[in-house]
């Protein structure tokens, strides 16, 4: 009887080993098939792929281009409006504590820009054309709504503007602002 138990135990262990081996072999076979499919996919381009003009990446590029074109149109419109307003300002007297033209040159006319988030700013620049450091320079603007009512003002300033250096300024304005006037430029040498 002892021999019979030993044979039965051997058969059970053998069958268990065969089953484990079969499952392991099956897993290896599945991995090999996946590898072959990946290799084939790299070698042969997909024929069911959509044309380039219908692919998602192309559509995203078109949307981005369309957005940037709209932003450029908005900025150009605001710049044209600002140019017209600035041309009208030449008739206005700009207040100043000193003759700023002996210290500063306007290198970029103030105008309105709109960033990609829809925020609006008055931007421009001045260059220190003097031979001295300017302790402080301030520029103020009167802000108007579309009906021509003054709805506020804003001031930008810079300290310690060195000779020959350019100051690029920007100041946030609300969407209520339709146009602005350059009101005052103060220079403190």
Protein Blocks (a to p, Z undefined) as FASTA:
>chain_A
ZZmmmmmmmmmmmmmmmmmmmmmmmmmmmmmmmmmmmmmmmmpccfkbccfklpmklmmm
mmmmmmmmmmmmmmmmmmmmmmmmmmmmmmpccddfbdfklmbccfbdcdddddfkopac
dddddddfbfbdcfbacdddddddfkopafbdcddddehiaehiacdddddddfklmbdc
dfbdcddZZ
